[in-house]
Amino acid sequence: MAAPFGNVYHLRTVAETSSKACYVCHKPTAKVLITPDNKDFFYICVSHLSDKSFASPVVDEEAEAAKRKKELMDREIEKIKQEYEEKQKKKKAKDNSKEKKKDDDDDGKAEKERDDKIKAIEAGANPNEKASAGAVPRVYALHRNFYQMRVDRVRKMEQAKRTQQRMRDPTLFPAVPKGDLP
């Protein structure tokens, strides 16, 4: 029989006033693991999520690619800044004997050029990337034993619901005999 839901849980945060007992340690917590189809959820402490025998994070390929791209851009920006600083050092060494007025104009142009390069690179990066990285819910897969416990719990609840419906049905029990006894 197929499982009623997949072993994929998203970490959500609820209001502190809505916090309930942790599934493992029964301490109040505001973190909830919930399936994408909202069939199963439970409150859990953040410390339990780092336990490898409880749950393991599911790696999001898109988030990893975005992170690598951001690191690459940061390195490129740092490289441009270093190049600019080297240019400035060379100019200062070279222009010590030249006029100060001309040097200030060159510095302003070089600084503007550096700022333009940095702005162009940062414009290529999505400015909302930082905000969306924090807003993306963490995704976890439960250890098979904990997942099986959750599946069994849901099945037991469904079975209890079916049993209650059957008990309410008057045709479930046989009718009282109406004839005489021999």
GIURCOR-V994492 format. One record per pair of residues at least 12 apart in sequence whose C-alpha atoms are under 6 Angstrom apart, sorted by the first residue. I is the first residue (numbers start at 1). J is the second residue. D is the distance in whole Angstrom. If there is no record, write none. Layout:
BEGIN
i = (I I)
j = (J J)
d = (D D)
END
This chain:
BEGIN
i = (7 8 8 8 9 9 9 9 9 10 10 10 10 11 11 11 11 12 12 13 13 14 16 22 22 23 23 29 31 31 32 54 54 55 55 55 56 56 57 57 58 58)
j = (141 35 140 141 33 34 35 139 140 33 34 138 139 32 33 137 138 31 32 30 31 30 30 43 44 43 44 45 43 44 44 142 143 141 142 143 140 141 139 140 139 140)
d = (5 6 6 5 5 5 5 6 5 5 5 6 5 6 5 6 5 6 5 6 5 5 6 5 5 6 6 6 6 6 6 6 5 6 4 5 6 5 6 4 5 5)
END
